[in-house]
């Protein structure tokens, strides 16, 4: 169970970092 939660958190973090990258690209 804990591993599944960690996996979902990883996916969320990946999405968040992707958003930040897109935003950085726009402001760059």
PDBQT receptor file of N, H, CA, C and O in Angstrom, charges set to zero:
ATOM      1  N   UNK A   1       0.841  -1.211   0.000  1.00  0.00    +0.000 N 
ATOM      2  CA  UNK A   1       0.000   0.000   0.000  1.00  0.00    +0.000 C 
ATOM      3  C   UNK A   1       0.877   1.263   0.000  1.00  0.00    +0.000 C 
ATOM      4  O   UNK A   1       0.656   2.175  -0.797  1.00  0.00    +0.000 OA
ATOM      5  N   UNK A   2       1.858   1.309   0.884  1.00  0.00    +0.000 N 
ATOM      6  H   UNK A   2       2.038   0.568   1.532  1.00  0.00    +0.000 HD
ATOM      7  CA  UNK A   2       2.701   2.509   0.960  1.00  0.00    +0.000 C 
ATOM      8  C   UNK A   2       3.422   2.738  -0.368  1.00  0.00    +0.000 C 
ATOM      9  O   UNK A   2       3.591   3.877  -0.802  1.00  0.00    +0.000 OA
ATOM     10  N   UNK A   3       3.849   1.641  -1.014  1.00  0.00    +0.000 N 
ATOM     11  H   UNK A   3       3.712   0.715  -0.662  1.00  0.00    +0.000 HD
ATOM     12  CA  UNK A   3       4.553   1.786  -2.295  1.00  0.00    +0.000 C 
ATOM     13  C   UNK A   3       3.622   2.401  -3.345  1.00  0.00    +0.000 C 
ATOM     14  O   UNK A   3       4.055   3.210  -4.166  1.00  0.00    +0.000 OA
ATOM     15  N   UNK A   4       2.354   2.018  -3.315  1.00  0.00    +0.000 N 
ATOM     16  H   UNK A   4       2.002   1.361  -2.648  1.00  0.00    +0.000 HD
ATOM     17  CA  UNK A   4       1.395   2.560  -4.281  1.00  0.00    +0.000 C 
ATOM     18  C   UNK A   4       1.228   4.065  -4.037  1.00  0.00    +0.000 C 
ATOM     19  O   UNK A   4       1.180   4.849  -4.985  1.00  0.00    +0.000 OA
ATOM     20  N   UNK A   5       1.141   4.456  -2.783  1.00  0.00    +0.000 N 
ATOM     21  H   UNK A   5       1.180   3.819  -2.013  1.00  0.00    +0.000 HD
ATOM     22  CA  UNK A   5       0.994   5.878  -2.465  1.00  0.00    +0.000 C 
ATOM     23  C   UNK A   5       2.225   6.637  -2.951  1.00  0.00    +0.000 C 
ATOM     24  O   UNK A   5       2.105   7.722  -3.521  1.00  0.00    +0.000 OA
ATOM     25  N   UNK A   6       3.406   6.066  -2.725  1.00  0.00    +0.000 N 
ATOM     26  H   UNK A   6       3.503   5.185  -2.262  1.00  0.00    +0.000 HD
ATOM     27  CA  UNK A   6       4.643   6.706  -3.169  1.00  0.00    +0.000 C 
ATOM     28  C   UNK A   6       4.645   6.868  -4.681  1.00  0.00    +0.000 C 
ATOM     29  O   UNK A   6       5.091   7.885  -5.211  1.00  0.00    +0.000 OA
ATOM     30  N   UNK A   7       4.132   5.836  -5.374  1.00  0.00    +0.000 N 
ATOM     31  H   UNK A   7       3.770   5.010  -4.943  1.00  0.00    +0.000 HD
ATOM     32  CA  UNK A   7       4.094   5.892  -6.838  1.00  0.00    +0.000 C 
ATOM     33  C   UNK A   7       3.194   7.034  -7.290  1.00  0.00    +0.000 C 
ATOM     34  O   UNK A   7       3.548   7.788  -8.196  1.00  0.00    +0.000 OA
ATOM     35  N   UNK A   8       2.024   7.160  -6.656  1.00  0.00    +0.000 N 
ATOM     36  H   UNK A   8       1.736   6.546  -5.920  1.00  0.00    +0.000 HD
ATOM     37  CA  UNK A   8       1.115   8.245  -7.051  1.00  0.00    +0.000 C 
ATOM     38  C   UNK A   8       1.762   9.599  -6.771  1.00  0.00    +0.000 C 
ATOM     39  O   UNK A   8       1.628  10.534  -7.561  1.00  0.00    +0.000 OA
ATOM     40  N   UNK A   9       2.465   9.696  -5.640  1.00  0.00    +0.000 N 
ATOM     41  H   UNK A   9       2.573   8.936  -4.999  1.00  0.00    +0.000 HD
ATOM     42  CA  UNK A   9       3.130  10.966  -5.314  1.00  0.00    +0.000 C 
ATOM     43  C   UNK A   9       4.186  11.279  -6.361  1.00  0.00    +0.000 C 
ATOM     44  O   UNK A   9       4.349  12.429  -6.769  1.00  0.00    +0.000 OA
ATOM     45  N   UNK A  10       4.904  10.241  -6.793  1.00  0.00    +0.000 N 
ATOM     46  H   UNK A  10       4.771   9.307  -6.461  1.00  0.00    +0.000 HD
ATOM     47  CA  UNK A  10       5.933  10.443  -7.824  1.00  0.00    +0.000 C 
ATOM     48  C   UNK A  10       5.298  10.988  -9.092  1.00  0.00    +0.000 C 
ATOM     49  O   UNK A  10       5.820  11.916  -9.709  1.00  0.00    +0.000 OA
ATOM     50  N   UNK A  11       4.160  10.401  -9.479  1.00  0.00    +0.000 N 
ATOM     51  H   UNK A  11       3.736   9.647  -8.977  1.00  0.00    +0.000 HD
ATOM     52  CA  UNK A  11       3.472  10.872 -10.694  1.00  0.00    +0.000 C 
ATOM     53  C   UNK A  11       3.070  12.328 -10.535  1.00  0.00    +0.000 C 
ATOM     54  O   UNK A  11       3.230  13.127 -11.457  1.00  0.00    +0.000 OA
ATOM     55  N   UNK A  12       2.542  12.677  -9.350  1.00  0.00    +0.000 N 
ATOM     56  H   UNK A  12       2.413  12.028  -8.600  1.00  0.00    +0.000 HD
ATOM     57  CA  UNK A  12       2.136  14.068  -9.114  1.00  0.00    +0.000 C 
ATOM     58  C   UNK A  12       3.343  14.988  -9.216  1.00  0.00    +0.000 C 
ATOM     59  O   UNK A  12       3.272  16.057  -9.823  1.00  0.00    +0.000 OA
ATOM     60  N   UNK A  13       4.456  14.564  -8.614  1.00  0.00    +0.000 N 
ATOM     61  H   UNK A  13       4.514  13.696  -8.121  1.00  0.00    +0.000 HD
ATOM     62  CA  UNK A  13       5.667  15.397  -8.655  1.00  0.00    +0.000 C 
ATOM     63  C   UNK A  13       6.123  15.561 -10.099  1.00  0.00    +0.000 C 
ATOM     64  O   UNK A  13       6.517  16.653 -10.508  1.00  0.00    +0.000 OA
ATOM     65  N   UNK A  14       6.070  14.476 -10.873  1.00  0.00    +0.000 N 
ATOM     66  H   UNK A  14       5.749  13.588 -10.541  1.00  0.00    +0.000 HD
ATOM     67  CA  UNK A  14       6.489  14.556 -12.279  1.00  0.00    +0.000 C 
ATOM     68  C   UNK A  14       5.625  15.566 -13.020  1.00  0.00    +0.000 C 
ATOM     69  O   UNK A  14       6.133  16.395 -13.775  1.00  0.00    +0.000 OA
ATOM     70  N   UNK A  15       4.310  15.491 -12.799  1.00  0.00    +0.000 N 
ATOM     71  H   UNK A  15       3.898  14.818 -12.185  1.00  0.00    +0.000 HD
ATOM     72  CA  UNK A  15       3.408  16.444 -13.478  1.00  0.00    +0.000 C 
ATOM     73  C   UNK A  15       3.740  17.869 -13.046  1.00  0.00    +0.000 C 
ATOM     74  O   UNK A  15       3.771  18.784 -13.869  1.00  0.00    +0.000 OA
ATOM     75  N   UNK A  16       3.989  18.052 -11.738  1.00  0.00    +0.000 N 
ATOM     76  H   UNK A  16       3.964  17.308 -11.069  1.00  0.00    +0.000 HD
ATOM     77  CA  UNK A  16       4.280  19.387 -11.215  1.00  0.00    +0.000 C 
ATOM     78  C   UNK A  16       5.551  19.937 -11.848  1.00  0.00    +0.000 C 
ATOM     79  O   UNK A  16       5.595  21.093 -12.266  1.00  0.00    +0.000 OA
ATOM     80  N   UNK A  17       6.595  19.093 -11.916  1.00  0.00    +0.000 N 
ATOM     81  H   UNK A  17       6.559  18.153 -11.576  1.00  0.00    +0.000 HD
ATOM     82  CA  UNK A  17       7.865  19.548 -12.498  1.00  0.00    +0.000 C 
ATOM     83  C   UNK A  17       7.670  19.873 -13.980  1.00  0.00    +0.000 C 
ATOM     84  O   UNK A  17       8.249  20.834 -14.487  1.00  0.00    +0.000 OA
ATOM     85  N   UNK A  18       6.866  19.083 -14.666  1.00  0.00    +0.000 N 
ATOM     86  H   UNK A  18       6.397  18.302 -14.255  1.00  0.00    +0.000 HD
ATOM     87  CA  UNK A  18       6.604  19.358 -16.084  1.00  0.00    +0.000 C 
ATOM     88  C   UNK A  18       5.926  20.718 -16.231  1.00  0.00    +0.000 C 
ATOM     89  O   UNK A  18       6.267  21.493 -17.124  1.00  0.00    +0.000 OA
ATOM     90  N   UNK A  19       4.975  21.000 -15.360  1.00  0.00    +0.000 N 
ATOM     91  H   UNK A  19       4.698  20.370 -14.635  1.00  0.00    +0.000 HD
ATOM     92  CA  UNK A  19       4.290  22.306 -15.412  1.00  0.00    +0.000 C 
ATOM     93  C   UNK A  19       5.307  23.423 -15.206  1.00  0.00    +0.000 C 
ATOM     94  O   UNK A  19       5.309  24.419 -15.928  1.00  0.00    +0.000 OA
ATOM     95  N   UNK A  20       6.176  23.240 -14.204  1.00  0.00    +0.000 N 
ATOM     96  H   UNK A  20       6.175  22.431 -13.617  1.00  0.00    +0.000 HD
ATOM     97  CA  UNK A  20       7.161  24.281 -13.907  1.00  0.00    +0.000 C 
ATOM     98  C   UNK A  20       8.071  24.481 -15.116  1.00  0.00    +0.000 C 
ATOM     99  O   UNK A  20       8.442  25.608 -15.445  1.00  0.00    +0.000 OA
ATOM    100  N   UNK A  21       8.426  23.379 -15.774  1.00  0.00    +0.000 N 
ATOM    101  H   UNK A  21       8.125  22.464 -15.506  1.00  0.00    +0.000 HD
ATOM    102  CA  UNK A  21       9.299  23.483 -16.951  1.00  0.00    +0.000 C 
ATOM    103  C   UNK A  21       8.591  24.283 -18.040  1.00  0.00    +0.000 C 
ATOM    104  O   UNK A  21       9.194  25.145 -18.680  1.00  0.00    +0.000 OA
ATOM    105  N   UNK A  22       7.315  23.991 -18.243  1.00  0.00    +0.000 N 
ATOM    106  H   UNK A  22       6.825  23.291 -17.724  1.00  0.00    +0.000 HD
ATOM    107  CA  UNK A  22       6.555  24.722 -19.277  1.00  0.00    +0.000 C 
ATOM    108  C   UNK A  22       6.485  26.205 -18.922  1.00  0.00    +0.000 C 
ATOM    109  O   UNK A  22       6.693  27.069 -19.773  1.00  0.00    +0.000 OA
ATOM    110  N   UNK A  23       6.190  26.486 -17.656  1.00  0.00    +0.000 N 
ATOM    111  H   UNK A  23       6.021  25.784 -16.964  1.00  0.00    +0.000 HD
ATOM    112  CA  UNK A  23       6.102  27.889 -17.222  1.00  0.00    +0.000 C 
ATOM    113  C   UNK A  23       7.453  28.572 -17.418  1.00  0.00    +0.000 C 
ATOM    114  O   UNK A  23       7.513  29.697 -17.914  1.00  0.00    +0.000 OA
ATOM    115  N   UNK A  24       8.535  27.896 -17.031  1.00  0.00    +0.000 N 
ATOM    116  H   UNK A  24       8.486  26.983 -16.629  1.00  0.00    +0.000 HD
ATOM    117  CA  UNK A  24       9.875  28.482 -17.183  1.00  0.00    +0.000 C 
ATOM    118  C   UNK A  24      10.142  28.755 -18.661  1.00  0.00    +0.000 C 
ATOM    119  O   UNK A  24      10.735  29.774 -19.017  1.00  0.00    +0.000 OA
ATOM    120  N   UNK A  25       9.699  27.836 -19.514  1.00  0.00    +0.000 N 
ATOM    121  H   UNK A  25       9.218  27.008 -19.225  1.00  0.00    +0.000 HD
ATOM    122  CA  UNK A  25       9.915  28.013 -20.954  1.00  0.00    +0.000 C 
ATOM    123  C   UNK A  25       9.153  29.256 -21.439  1.00  0.00    +0.000 C 
ATOM    124  O   UNK A  25       9.670  30.033 -22.242  1.00  0.00    +0.000 OA
ATOM    125  N   UNK A  26       7.932  29.430 -20.947  1.00  0.00    +0.000 N 
ATOM    126  H   UNK A  26       7.513  28.799 -20.295  1.00  0.00    +0.000 HD
ATOM    127  CA  UNK A  26       7.114  30.570 -21.381  1.00  0.00    +0.000 C 
ATOM    128  C   UNK A  26       7.769  31.873 -20.915  1.00  0.00    +0.000 C 
ATOM    129  O   UNK A  26       7.843  32.838 -21.676  1.00  0.00    +0.000 OA
ATOM    130  N   UNK A  27       8.249  31.900 -19.652  1.00  0.00    +0.000 N 
ATOM    131  H   UNK A  27       8.189  31.115 -19.034  1.00  0.00    +0.000 HD
ATOM    132  CA  UNK A  27       8.837  33.127 -19.121  1.00  0.00    +0.000 C 
ATOM    133  C   UNK A  27      10.252  33.334 -19.611  1.00  0.00    +0.000 C 
ATOM    134  O   UNK A  27      10.816  34.419 -19.465  1.00  0.00    +0.000 OA
ATOM    135  N   UNK A  28      10.834  32.280 -20.200  1.00  0.00    +0.000 N 
ATOM    136  H   UNK A  28      10.376  31.399 -20.318  1.00  0.00    +0.000 HD
ATOM    137  CA  UNK A  28      12.199  32.399 -20.709  1.00  0.00    +0.000 C 
ATOM    138  C   UNK A  28      12.149  33.038 -22.090  1.00  0.00    +0.000 C 
ATOM    139  O   UNK A  28      13.190  33.239 -22.716  1.00  0.00    +0.000 OA
TER     140      UNK A  28
